[in-house]
Amino acid sequence: MTPKQERAEYDLHENSVDDPGYRQFLSRLFFPVSNCLEPDSEGLDFGSGPEPLLSQMFVEAGHSMQIYDHFYAPDESPLQQQYDFITASEVVEHLHHPREALERLWSCLRPNGVLGIMTKRVLDLEAFSNWHYKNDPTHVSFFSIESFEWLASHWGARLAIPEKDVVILTKRGAI
């Protein structure tokens, strides 16, 4: 897809900050990440979309937030800062260069920082062949538990899987 076609596809999403169902959906990532945070933590909502409800939920909980979204909040200055936590809800499957993007996010985390990712995971080859998720033309990267185990090993991170489709990678503190 061209960037214009991709943006048009995202514009069809009806994720409103006033939708309790959307808040409930994002809670699957919000609560596990929140449980890892100190009060007044600083965070980045990567792939925030046009209505950054997840970042609003963290602000309501007393944290400060920055947002970045390739289409809706394209100012890259938040990607030049350090954070206590970063969230990526339903965004990693859209990354055309996932290794570069994830490495960049990881470099934005402070020691003991948390990267919370929510994405549907590939179970196995057979399930993948019949998986509706792969048919979305904006979904270009797919992850499995093994993908996240590899990332944790590569980064020397702690991996937690608190919920279906949610992983938390914690950066180890300075030695």
C-alpha positions in Angstrom: 0.0 0.0 0.0 1.1 3.6 -0.5 1.3 5.8 2.6 -1.8 7.6 1.3 -3.8 4.3 1.0 -2.5 3.1 4.4 -3.6 6.4 6.1 -7.1 6.1 4.4 -7.4 2.6 5.9 -6.6 3.9 9.4 -9.0 6.8 9.0 -11.8 4.2 8.8 -11.1 3.0 12.4 -13.7 4.2 14.8 -11.6 4.4 18.0 -13.1 7.2 20.1 -11.9 8.5 23.5 -15.6 8.5 24.4 -16.1 4.8 23.7 -16.1 2.7 26.9 -15.4 -0.4 24.8 -12.3 1.1 23.4 -11.1 2.1 26.9 -11.8 -1.5 28.0 -9.8 -2.9 25.1 -6.8 -0.6 25.9 -7.1 -1.6 29.6 -5.6 -4.9 28.6 -2.3 -3.1 28.1 -2.8 -0.2 30.5 -3.2 -2.2 33.7 -0.2 -4.5 33.3 2.1 -1.6 32.3 0.7 0.6 35.2 1.5 -2.2 37.6 5.2 -1.8 36.7 5.4 1.9 37.2 6.5 4.3 39.9 4.3 7.3 40.6 4.8 10.3 38.2 6.5 8.2 35.5 7.2 9.6 32.1 5.9 7.7 29.1 5.6 7.6 25.3 2.5 6.3 23.5 4.1 5.0 20.2 1.5 4.7 17.4 -1.1 6.7 19.4 -3.5 7.1 16.5 -5.8 10.1 15.9 -7.4 10.0 19.4 -4.7 9.0 21.9 -6.9 7.4 24.6 -4.2 5.2 26.0 -1.9 8.2 26.8 -4.9 10.0 28.3 -5.5 7.0 30.6 -1.9 7.2 31.8 -2.3 11.0 32.4 -5.4 10.3 34.4 -3.3 7.9 36.5 -0.8 10.6 37.3 1.9 10.0 34.6 3.2 12.4 32.0 2.9 11.4 28.4 4.3 12.1 25.0 2.8 10.7 21.8 4.1 9.7 18.4 2.2 8.4 15.4 3.6 8.2 11.9 0.4 9.6 10.4 -1.4 11.5 13.2 1.4 12.9 15.4 4.5 12.8 13.1 6.7 15.1 15.1 9.7 12.9 15.8 11.1 14.9 18.7 9.5 12.6 21.3 11.7 9.8 19.8 14.8 11.8 20.9 13.9 11.5 24.6 14.2 9.0 27.4 11.2 7.4 29.1 10.2 5.2 32.1 7.8 3.4 29.8 6.7 3.1 26.2 3.4 1.6 25.0 2.7 0.3 21.5 -0.9 -0.8 21.2 -1.9 -2.5 18.0 1.0 -0.9 16.1 3.9 -3.3 15.7 2.0 -5.3 13.1 2.1 -2.1 10.9 5.9 -1.6 11.1 7.6 -1.9 7.7 11.0 -2.1 9.4 10.2 -3.6 12.8 13.8 -4.2 13.9 14.8 -0.6 13.4 11.6 0.7 15.0 11.8 -1.6 18.0 15.6 -0.9 18.5 14.8 2.8 18.4 12.1 2.5 21.0 14.4 0.3 23.2 17.1 3.0 23.1 14.5 5.5 24.4 13.9 3.6 27.6 15.7 4.4 30.8 17.2 1.6 32.9 14.4 -0.4 34.4 12.1 1.0 31.8 9.1 -0.9 30.5 8.1 -1.5 26.9 4.5 -2.7 26.7 3.3 -4.2 23.4 -0.2 -5.3 22.5 -0.5 -7.3 19.2 -2.2 -10.5 18.1 0.4 -13.3 18.0 1.1 -16.0 15.5 0.5 -19.4 17.1 1.9 -21.7 14.4 2.2 -22.1 10.6 -1.1 -23.9 10.3 -3.0 -21.3 12.3 -1.3 -18.6 10.3 -2.6 -19.9 7.0 -6.2 -19.4 8.2 -5.6 -16.3 10.3 -7.9 -13.4 9.5 -5.3 -10.9 11.0 -2.8 -11.5 8.2 -5.4 -10.4 5.6 -5.5 -6.8 6.7 -3.3 -5.1 4.1 -1.8 -2.7 6.7 -0.5 -5.7 8.7 3.0 -6.3 7.4 4.8 -7.7 10.5 3.8 -10.6 12.7 5.1 -11.7 16.0 5.0 -14.9 18.1 6.0 -15.7 21.6 9.3 -16.8 20.2 9.8 -13.4 18.6 9.4 -11.7 22.0 11.6 -14.3 23.7 14.3 -13.6 21.1 13.9 -9.8 21.7 14.2 -10.3 25.5 17.4 -12.4 25.0 18.8 -9.9 22.5 18.2 -7.0 24.8 18.9 -8.8 28.1 15.4 -7.9 29.1 12.9 -9.5 31.4 9.8 -10.7 29.5 6.4 -11.0 31.0 3.2 -12.1 29.3 0.4 -10.8 31.6 -2.5 -11.1 29.1 -3.4 -12.6 25.8 -1.8 -10.5 23.1 0.2 -8.4 25.6 3.9 -8.6 26.4 6.0 -6.5 28.7 9.8 -6.2 28.2 11.7 -4.6 31.1 15.1 -3.1 30.6 17.5 -4.2 33.2 19.0 -1.4 35.4 22.5 -0.2 35.2 25.1 -2.6 36.6 
